[in-house]
Amino acid sequence: MTGASAISISGLHKTYANGLAALDGIDLDIHRGEIFALLGPNGAGKTTLIGAICGLVRPSRGSIRVCGHDIVGDYRSARAAIGLVPQELTTDAFVSVGDTVRFSRGLFGKPADPALLERILRNLALWEKKDEQIRRLSGGMKRRVMIAKALAHEPDILFLDEPTSGVDIELRKSMWAQVRALRDTGVTIILTTHYIEEAEEMADRIGVIDKGRLILTETKTALMQRMGKSQMIFTLSTPLQRIPDTLAVYDLAIAADGNELVYTYNAEEDAHDASVLIDDMRASNIRPKRIECRQSSLEEIFMQLVGAR
């Protein structure tokens, strides 16, 4: 990943005629060669933001530059740098896979390049289906064709809007691997998804949008460290009715009808030593027979961020 911006957005607003502020002052830089996941609840502004970057939605004010090209003043160059895989499957059902991808390349005025298209189709496990009509493909295969179409004109940036919606988990993991391989070739990937585990698995950085505002942009690692909570779950030899006052300094909670004691802490901030806690528990005649550790997921952090609003 380089420090250069693939997409640079400044002061972006979009207010519709009915007064709805779909985007409210978005400032965002997406780096070249990264996978950026855009998360948010339904109606948060994800689709409007993607539409504005791709030139499908006219902003009320603000600026967008794609690979250095202004999306309004230099629309043709900006749009040529983008491949868009929309959530809806929009292809001619009676055209073959190969013809669909060739036609998509031609729309951008690119010369024929059979070797490139073969490589794209092979990478997406579509080469054996190149002569098959789209209507005969499964939903997962159709989604791969949409990705092949978006890649046909060799864009620098690929938008994937809910790319694995309705796809089974096995195919989803296969597509994750293909997206990573694309990123490794230098393509910048912007991903919107309802599957938060998809963002957790894939993204280098995460942006959370809610009510038209970008409320957070961080690397996945920094986000998990800053907002993630760790827990130690102690299974007890004898059920506990109340937490002794001697343990009040710790963030402890009783669970499982007194059979578990849960210690919640932030690994980055809290200085408590687990061995000291266990010694203090024993001094209070609390004896754990088993200890489990768990880390809060990105989904829990997301719900914490959006729920707080």
C-alpha positions in Angstrom: 0.0 0.0 0.0 1.3 3.4 -0.8 0.4 6.7 0.9 -1.1 8.2 -2.3 -4.9 8.6 -2.5 -6.9 6.6 -4.9 -10.0 8.6 -3.8 -10.0 12.0 -2.1 -13.3 13.4 -0.8 -13.7 16.9 0.8 -16.8 18.5 2.3 -19.2 16.2 0.5 -22.9 16.9 1.0 -26.0 15.5 -0.7 -29.4 16.8 0.1 -32.4 15.5 -1.9 -35.4 17.6 -2.9 -37.4 16.3 0.0 -34.9 17.7 2.4 -33.2 14.4 3.3 -29.5 15.0 4.0 -28.1 11.7 2.7 -24.5 12.8 3.0 -23.5 15.4 5.6 -19.9 16.7 5.3 -18.0 13.6 4.3 -14.1 14.0 4.3 -12.3 10.8 3.3 -9.1 9.6 1.7 -8.8 6.1 0.4 -5.2 4.9 -0.2 -4.0 3.2 -3.3 -3.8 -0.6 -3.0 -5.9 -1.0 0.1 -9.2 -2.8 0.9 -11.5 -0.3 2.5 -14.7 -1.5 4.1 -17.6 0.9 4.4 -20.0 -0.2 7.1 -23.3 1.3 8.1 -27.0 0.4 8.8 -29.6 0.6 6.1 -30.2 4.2 5.0 -26.9 5.4 6.4 -25.7 6.8 3.1 -23.4 4.0 1.8 -25.1 3.7 -1.6 -25.4 7.5 -2.0 -21.6 7.9 -1.3 -20.7 5.2 -3.8 -23.0 6.7 -6.4 -21.4 10.2 -5.9 -17.9 8.8 -6.3 -18.9 6.8 -9.5 -20.7 9.8 -11.0 -24.2 8.3 -10.6 -25.3 10.8 -8.0 -24.7 14.6 -8.3 -23.5 16.0 -4.9 -25.1 19.2 -3.5 -21.6 20.5 -2.7 -18.1 19.3 -2.0 -15.4 17.7 -4.2 -14.3 14.2 -5.2 -11.1 13.3 -6.9 -10.4 9.8 -8.3 -6.8 9.0 -9.1 -6.2 12.8 -9.2 -9.1 13.4 -11.6 -12.0 15.6 -10.6 -15.3 13.6 -10.8 -17.1 16.6 -12.4 -14.4 18.5 -14.4 -12.7 15.4 -15.7 -15.5 12.9 -15.6 -14.4 10.6 -18.4 -10.9 10.0 -16.9 -12.3 9.6 -13.4 -15.0 7.1 -14.4 -12.5 5.1 -16.5 -10.5 4.5 -13.3 -13.5 2.9 -11.6 -14.9 -0.6 -11.8 -18.4 -0.9 -10.2 -20.0 -4.2 -9.1 -23.5 -3.1 -8.0 -25.6 -5.1 -5.6 -28.2 -5.9 -8.3 -27.3 -8.4 -10.9 -27.7 -6.4 -14.2 -26.7 -8.5 -17.2 -28.3 -9.6 -20.4 -29.6 -13.1 -19.6 -29.2 -14.4 -23.2 -25.6 -13.2 -23.9 -22.7 -15.5 -23.2 -20.2 -14.8 -20.3 -17.3 -14.1 -22.8 -19.4 -11.7 -24.9 -20.6 -9.9 -21.8 -17.1 -9.2 -20.6 -15.8 -8.3 -24.1 -18.6 -5.8 -24.6 -17.9 -4.2 -21.2 -14.3 -3.6 -22.1 -15.4 -2.1 -25.4 -17.7 0.4 -23.7 -14.6 2.2 -22.4 -13.0 2.3 -25.8 -10.3 -0.2 -24.8 -8.8 -2.3 -27.6 -9.5 -6.0 -27.7 -7.3 -8.1 -25.4 -8.3 -11.7 -25.4 -5.3 -12.7 -23.2 -6.3 -10.3 -20.5 -10.0 -11.3 -20.6 -9.0 -15.0 -20.4 -6.9 -14.2 -17.3 -9.7 -12.4 -15.6 -12.2 -15.2 -16.4 -9.7 -17.9 -15.2 -9.0 -16.0 -12.0 -12.7 -15.9 -11.3 -13.2 -19.6 -12.2 -15.4 -18.6 -15.2 -13.2 -19.7 -18.1 -15.1 -23.0 -18.5 -18.3 -21.0 -18.6 -17.2 -18.5 -21.2 -19.7 -19.8 -23.8 -22.5 -20.3 -21.4 -25.5 -17.9 -21.4 -25.8 -15.8 -18.3 -29.3 -17.1 -17.6 -27.9 -20.6 -17.1 -25.5 -19.7 -14.3 -26.0 -19.9 -10.6 -26.4 -16.7 -8.5 -22.8 -17.0 -7.3 -21.5 -17.4 -10.8 -23.6 -14.4 -12.0 -22.0 -12.3 -9.3 -18.5 -13.4 -10.5 -19.5 -12.3 -14.0 -20.3 -8.9 -12.6 -16.8 -8.7 -11.1 -15.3 -9.8 -14.5 -17.3 -7.1 -16.3 -16.0 -4.4 -13.8 -12.4 -5.6 -14.3 -12.6 -5.8 -18.1 -11.4 -2.2 -18.7 -8.5 -2.5 -16.1 -9.7 0.0 -13.5 -7.5 1.2 -10.7 -10.4 1.1 -8.2 -13.0 -1.6 -7.8 -16.3 -1.0 -5.9 -18.0 -4.1 -4.5 -21.5 -3.3 -3.2 -22.6 -6.2 -1.1 -20.5 -8.6 -3.3 -21.5 -11.8 -1.5 -25.1 -11.1 -0.8 -27.1 -14.3 -1.2 -23.9 -16.3 -1.7 -23.3 -19.4 0.4 -20.4 -19.4 2.9 -18.1 -21.6 0.8 -18.4 -19.5 -2.3 -18.1 -16.3 -0.1 -14.7 -17.5 1.2 -13.6 -18.3 -2.4 -14.6 -14.8 -3.4 -12.7 -13.3 -0.5 -9.5 -15.0 -1.7 -10.1 -13.6 -5.2 -10.6 -10.1 -3.9 -7.3 -10.4 -1.9 -5.6 -11.5 -5.1 -6.9 -8.4 -6.9 -5.6 -6.2 -4.1 -2.2 -7.8 -4.5 -2.1 -6.7 -8.1 -2.5 -3.1 -7.0 -6.2 -2.6 -7.4 -7.8 -0.4 -4.7 -11.0 -2.1 -3.4 -13.9 -0.4 -1.6 -16.3 -2.9 -0.1 -19.8 -2.3 1.4 -21.2 -5.3 3.2 -23.9 -6.3 5.7 -21.7 -9.3 6.7 -19.5 -7.7 9.3 -17.3 -10.8 9.5 -16.5 -10.1 5.8 -15.1 -6.7 6.7 -13.3 -8.2 9.7 -11.8 -10.8 7.4 -10.9 -8.6 4.5 -10.4 -4.9 5.2 -7.2 -3.0 5.8 -9.2 0.0 7.0 -12.8 0.4 8.1 -15.1 3.4 7.8 -18.4 3.6 9.6 -21.2 5.8 8.2 -24.4 6.6 10.0 -27.1 9.2 9.2 -25.0 10.6 6.4 -21.9 11.2 8.6 -18.6 9.4 8.6 -18.3 8.7 12.3 -15.1 6.7 12.2 -12.2 5.8 9.9 -9.5 3.6 11.3 -7.3 0.6 10.5 -8.9 -2.6 11.6 -6.1 -3.3 14.1 -6.3 0.1 15.7 -10.1 -0.1 16.0 -10.0 -3.5 17.7 -7.3 -2.2 20.1 -9.1 1.1 20.9 -12.6 -0.2 21.2 -12.3 -3.9 21.6 -12.8 -5.5 24.9 -11.2 -8.7 26.1 -12.8 -11.1 28.6 -11.6 -13.8 30.9 -14.4 -16.2 31.8 -13.7 -18.1 35.0 -15.8 -21.3 35.5 -16.1 -21.7 39.3 -15.9 -24.8 41.5 -18.6 -23.4 43.7 -21.5 -21.0 42.6 -21.0 -17.4 43.6 -23.9 -15.3 45.0 -22.2 -11.9 45.1 -18.8 -10.4 44.2 -16.8 -9.7 47.4 -15.9 -6.1 48.1 -12.2 -7.1 48.0 -12.6 -7.6 44.2 -14.4 -4.3 43.5 -11.4 -2.8 41.8 -11.9 -5.3 38.9 -14.7 -5.1 36.2 -16.3 -8.4 37.2 -19.8 -9.8 36.6 -21.5 -13.0 37.7 -22.9 -15.2 34.9 -24.4 -18.7 34.3 -26.4 -18.7 37.6 -23.3 -18.0 39.6 -21.2 -20.7 38.0 -19.1 -18.2 36.0 -17.2 -15.0 36.8 -16.5 -12.7 33.8 -13.7 -10.2 33.9 -13.9 -7.5 31.2 -10.8 -5.4 30.4 -9.2 -3.4 27.6 -5.8 -5.1 26.8 -4.3 -1.8 25.7 -5.4 0.4 28.6 -5.9 -1.8 31.7 -2.8 -2.6 33.7 -4.3 -5.4 35.8 -2.2 -8.6 35.9 -4.4 -11.7 35.5 -2.2 -13.6 37.9 -2.8 -10.9 40.6 -6.6 -11.2 39.9 -6.4 -15.0 40.4 -4.5 -14.6 43.6 -7.1 -12.0 44.9 -9.9 -14.4 43.9 -8.3 -17.2 45.9 -7.8 -14.9 48.8 -11.5 -14.4 48.7 -12.0 -18.2 48.6 -13.1 -18.2 44.9 -11.4 -21.0 43.0 -11.7 -21.2 39.2 -11.5 -24.6 37.7 -11.3 -23.4 34.1 -10.4 -20.1 32.3 -11.5 -19.1 28.8 -10.5 -15.9 27.0 -12.5 -14.1 24.3 -12.0 -10.9 22.3 -15.0 -8.7 21.2 -15.7 -8.9 17.5 -15.9 -6.1 15.0 -19.7 -6.7 15.0 -19.9 -5.9 18.7 -17.8 -2.7 18.2 -20.0 -1.7 15.2 -23.2 -2.2 17.2 -21.6 -0.2 20.1 -20.8 2.7 17.7 -24.1 2.8 15.8 -26.3 1.9 18.8 -24.8 4.8 20.8 -26.2 7.2 18.1 
